[in-house]
Amino acid sequence: MTGCGLARAAAGLVAGLLLFAGTAVADIKVGVIYDLTGAFAAGGSKAAAIGNRIAVDMINEKGGVEGHKIIAIEADAQSKTDVAINEAERLLNDAKVDLLMGVFSSAQCVPMAARVDAAKKFMWANVCVASAVFKDKNLQYVFRPQVHSDQFGEVSCSFIAENAEAKLKKDVKAVKVAIIHEDGPYGVGVAMGNELKCKELGMQIALKEGYAATSPDLSALVTKLRRAQPDVILHTGYNPDITLFLRQAKEAGLKWSALIGHGAGYGQIDKLIETFKDDADYIYNVDPVAAQLLDPKTLAAGLGEITAEMVKRYKAETNAREVPTHVSMGFNQAWILFTDVLPRAIKTYGGFDPEALRKAALETDIPDGGTIQGYGVKFNPPGHPMAGQNARSSPVVMQFIKGQTKVVWPVTIRTADPVLPLPAGHAYAR
């Protein structure tokens, strides 16, 4: 080979090495969208954002994903749907992120998922639960390991039915339930699940009514509930509206045997206790379980240590006494993406473009007990009525008992016997 040829070969080798090195160390840019301000922030979105951030930090401290550092570009949706959509488009088109993740509000999640999928970009939903995100949409590039609202509605009714005779001393067909909900996709979805399942189980629907989450007055709804006299109130709301409802219910003397919330503001026990003190005792919440409430022995090896580190970091940052379930939601879904989907996309499909991520997600097969929240992960395939939704997700029923969150359903993993009905002397007890 001539000197010129040797020079060209050397130059080509150097260029190839540089290209390889550049590919090997390329950062993975992730657009992370949560409501850091506005009404949804205190309802669980900020807690979820912190959990998400902790997962990013822990992965990067371990060297990233297959040598790629995660660069999280955070955006504040400000508890507004139009802002969330604008931020998603900015992150994808201007910041050139490789994927989007996060999203607390279902009202934001439904239109955002549709737009991202139409653009053939990749979205990973951590917290939003509305079944409407996926139902009959056949989305290809949007995935959610999180539970969905139909499950929330079904679980609370099943819990009541299983405890009607033993706890309420009533035949299930004599139990009267009221279903109240904020009128966005989240509340409507859960309420629909409540109505279908409670009717299927034979319970009486004494009242079903929606309201605007931003409503300044719920006294008319409280009056209707006083007339209906339900044994159990099933409530789906965010944070300000839950606070308003509980305050006006107490002022009007509304009583019940059980109040069952469905995530969002009902997952923020510290805030409920701060506002209502002992009146927050014995409220129920249907949600994916807060990971620290599970027995690590029931999970895959090493997950207990990961949960403990998440809790330690969250408490250090916030000084919180209780770690709300939204922290686990933000962390767990991010951890699944970073430790299962992304490594497969890189190793098997050559990178982290939307197509590689889509193919890798469809091959996820995590058994029950394989995540810090207990449930497994297997996504419904294209063509399924809920394509992109995790078919193995499941919520639990928790109850606030003397300032602590206890799992009371299902029986197989419960950490306390449910207090039902409310004990005599409680502010809302009949």
N, C-alpha and C positions, 0 to 999 in steps of 0.2 A: 504493500500500500504506500502511495506517495505521501510526502509530508502534508500536502494539501488535504489528501484523503483522510490522513490521521487526524488532522485538525477538525475536519468536518465531523468525523465520527465522535471525537471528544466533545465537540460542541453539542452534538445531538444527544450524547449520553448525559451531559450536564443538564440540558433542557428537559430531558425525560425525568431525571432525578428531581429537578425543581418542580415539575408538574406533579410528580408522585407525592413529593413532600407537601406541596400546596393542597392536594386533595386530602392527604392524611390528616392535616391539622385544620382543615376548614371548620369554622365554627358553625354550630346549628343555631340559627336565629329563630327564636320562638316569640310570637306576639301573644302576650298574656293580657286578657281583658277581664277586669272585675269592676264592680262599683266600689270605689274607694271613698266616695263622698255621696251625699244624698241619702234618701230613706232606706235604700237596700244595704248600705254599708254596715249599719248596726244590726241588720237582720241576718247576717251571716256572711255577706260577701267579703268584708274585710278580713274576717277570720279565715275564710277559704283562700284568699290571696296570700296570706301569711303562710298557710300550710303549703301552698303551691311553691312559694319562694324557698321555703325550707328544703323541699325536695330538690329544687334546682341546686341549691348550695351543697347539699349532701352528695349529689351526683358529681358535681364539679370537683369537690374535695377528693373524690375517688379517682379523678383523672378524666371525668366526662364519660361520654358514650363512645366506646371503641376509639378512644383518643380524641374525640371531638368535644370541645367545650360547649356547654349550653349557654347561649347569650339570650337572656330573657329581656324583652323590651315591653315594659308594662304600660298599660293604658287604662285610664279611669273613664268608665262609661257614665259616671255621674248619676246613676239611677235613671237614665233616660234612654229610650230605645233608639232615637235618632242619633244620639251621640255614640252609642255602642256600634251602630252600623257604620257611621263615619270613621270611627277609630279602626274598625276591622278593615275597611277599604284603604285607609292610610297605611296601616301596617303591611298589608299585602302589596300595595302598589308603589308606595313611596319608600317605606323602610325595607321592603323586599324580604320579609320574613319567610322562612321555609314552611311554617305552619302556624295556625292559631290554636290557642287553648284557653280554658277558663270559662267565663260567662256564668253568672249567678242567676240572673233573671230569665225566666222562660219567655217573657214578652220580648226580650232581646234575642233569645236563642232561636226561636222559631223562624223569624225572617232572616237572621244572620246565617243560619245553617243552609237555608235555601239558596241564598246568594253565593255563599262560598262554594257550595256543591256545583252550582251552575257555571261558576268560573273554573271548575276543576282544580280548586285549591283544597288543602287538607285542613280539617277542623277536628279538634279533640275536645269534647264537652265534659268538663269536670263536675259541675254542680247542678245546672238547670235540669228540671225533672219532667217537664211537660211531655206527655206521650205524643202530643201533636208535632213535636220536632221531627219525628220519624214516621208516624202512622200514615201508611199509604203514600209515602213520598218517594220510596225507592232511592234514597240518597246513596251515592257511591263513595264520596270522599269525606263523609262526616261520621264519626264514631263516638259512642258514649258508653263507658264502662259503668257509669252511675245507674241507679235505679230509675224507674219512670213513674209518672203520676198515677197510672192505672193501678200499679202495685200498692201505692200509698192508700188509695181509697179502699182497696180490697182488704188490706191488712187490718185497718182499724175496725171494720165491721166483723171480720173473723174473730178478732180479740174479744169484742163485746159478746158475740154469740157463744164463744167458749166459756165465758164467765157469767152469763146471764143467770142461770139457775143457782150456781154455787155462791156467787157474790151479790147479785142484785135480787136474788130470791124471786125471780120472775121467769116464766116461760119466755123463750126468745121471741115468740110472736106477740108478747105483751109489752115488749120493750119499745119505747118511743124515742126516736132519734131526730135531731134537727141538724141540717147540713147548711152551714153558712160559709161563704167564701168570697175572696176578692175576685173580681170579674175578668181577670186576665187569663191567658192560656194555662198558667200554673193552677190557679184556683178552680177554674172550670174543669180542667182535666181531673184533679183529685176529687172534686165534688161528683163528677160523673161516675167515677169508680166507686165512691161511697154509695151513691144511689142504686147502682146496679147490684152491688154485692149485698147491701143491707136488705134490699127487696128480695133478692134470691134466697137469703137466709130467713125471710119471713118477718123481719122487723117492720114497725110502722114508721113511715116518714111523716113526722109531725109538721115539718117546715123545711123548705129548701129555698134559699135566697142568696143572691150575689150582691155585691156592693163595690164601689170604686175604692181601691186601696188608698187613694188620696182623700177620701171623704172626711170632712171635718166633724161629722156628727153621725153616730150610729144609734141614737136613742130610739128611732122608729123601729129599727131591727130588734133592739132589746125589748121593746114593747110587744112586738109580735111573738118573741120567744117566751115572754111571760104568759101570754095567752095560750100558746101551744103546750107549755109545761113538759118539755122533753125530759127523759131520764138522762140522755147523753147528748152532748153537743159536739159535733164534728166540725172543726174550724180550720180553714186554710187561709192564711194571711201572711203578711210580711212583718214589719215591726211597729211602725206608728199605729197602724190600724188594729193590731192585736192589743196594744197598750190602751188605745181608745176604747175598744170593746170591753176589756176587763174592768176599766175604770167606770164606764157608764153602766155596766152590768151590776157592779157593786152598789153604785148610787141608787139604782132602781130596785134593788133587792131581788135580782134574778138568782134563782137557785138551780142546782143540778146535782146529779149523782156522780157524773164524770164529764170532764172536758178533755177531748182528745184533739191536739193540734197536729199539723202535718208539716214538719220542717220549718224552714225560714226562721221567723222570729221565735217560734216555739223551741228552737234549738239553742237559743241564747239564754241559758239559765241564769248566768251572772246578771244580765240586764233585767230579767224578770224579777229576780230577787232584789236587785237594787231599787226597782220601782215599787214592787208590791210586797216585799218582805215575806212574812209567813203565808200570805195569801197565794203565793206561787207554789206552795207545797201541794203535791199530789196531782198536779197537771200532768197529762200524758203527752208524749210526742212520738209520732211515727217518723222515722228517719233511717237512713243507713246508720249503722251503729258507730258511735265514737270508739275508735280502735282501742283506746286504753281500757275500755270496759270489758273487753274479751279476755278470756283465759289464753295466754300465749301457747299453752300446751295443745290447744285445739287448732293451731295454725302451723304452717310450714316452718321448718327450722330457720331461726334467724329473724323472723318477722317481729317477734316480741321485742328484740333489741332495737329494731328500726322504729317501732312505735314509741318506745321509751325515749329515744333520742329526739323524735318529733315533739313529744310532750315537753321535754326538757327545754328545747329551744323556744317553743311557743311561750311557755311560762316566763322564760328569761326575757323575752322581748316585750311581753304585755303585762306581766305581773298578775295574770289572771289566776283565780282560784280554781275554776273549772275550765276544762278545755272542750269547747263546743264541738259537736259532730262535724261542723263545716270545716274545721281544720283538717280532720281526717279525709273529708271529701276532696278538698283542694290538694292535699298531699298524696292520697292514695291513687287517684286517677293519673296524676303526673308521674308517680313512681312506676305505674304499670306501663305508661308510654316509654319512659326512659330506660327501663330494665328489660322490657319484653319486646315491644314493637320496634323501637328505633334500632336496637342491635341487629334484629333480623333484617330490617330494611337495608341496613348498611352491608351486612355480611352476605345476604342472599340475593338482594336486588340492587346492589351497587350504589346505594346512596340514600338520601332522604328527600327526594322529590315527591310530589303528591302520589304518583303512581306506585313508587316503591313503598311508601307508607301505607297506601291502600291495600296492596297485596300482603304486606307484613301483618297488618291488623286482622285481615281475614283469616290468617293462620294462627292467631292467638288462641291458646287452649290451656287456660289456667284452671285447675280443679278447685272445688270448694276448699276453703282453708288456705288458699294460695295467695291471698292479699291481706293487708292489715285489717280490712273491714270484714273479713271472713268469707265473703262470697267469691266464687270463681269468675272467670271471664271467657266467654265464647260469643262472638258477634253473629247476629243473624245475617245471613248472606243476601246478596242482591236478589230481588224478586220476592223476598219475605215481606209481609205487611209492616214489619218493624225493622227493615233492613238497616244495619248499623248500630242497633241497640244490643247491649249485653243481655243475652238470654239467661245468664246465671246470676244476675243481680237480685238482691232481696233486702228490704228494709226490716227493721225490728220495731217493737213498741217499747218505749222507755218511759219511766215515771220519775218525777222529781220528788224525792222523799227526804225530808229534813235537810234540804240544801244540797243533796247529792243525787246524781243521775244513776238510776238502776235499770237494768234490762229486765222486763217483766214478760216479754213474749218474743219468740216462741219459748215454750217450756224447756226445751232441750238446752238452751243457753242462758236462761234467765238467772239473774243474780239477786232477785228479791221477789217475794210474793206481792202481786198487785194490791194496793189499797183501794178497795172499791166496795161500796160507795164512799164518798167523802166522809171522814169522821165527824161526829157531832162537835159543834163548836167552830168548825171551819167557816170562813166568811161566806162561802158559796154553797155550803151544805144545806140540804133540805131539812 
